[in-house]
């Protein structure tokens, strides 16, 4: 199973190669994903399969609390 960091890198590569997104867009995705990944509890930072809806809701709440969502 692909680790979380490898999955993030693969997604960013996909955005560049397959979707043709601009460099600044990819950098913005990278920052957002890094913030999401950093906010996960340590035990859930291993694979994408370990992430659940509660993790996503917690991240969105934190973004809202900081005026970012």
C-alpha positions, 0 to 999 in steps of 0.5 A: 500500500502506498504511503501518505507522502508517496500518495501526495507526491503522486497526486501532485505529479498527476496534476502537473503531467496529466492535468497540466496545472500551472506551477503556482496551482501545484504549489498551492495544492502542495501547501494545502495537502501538507497542512492537512497531512500535518494535522492528522494524528500521528497514527493516521499519517501512514496511508490514505486508507487510514484517513476518514471523514472525521479527519477531513471534518477536523481539518475543515473546522480548523480552516474555518476557525482560522478564516480560511474556509 
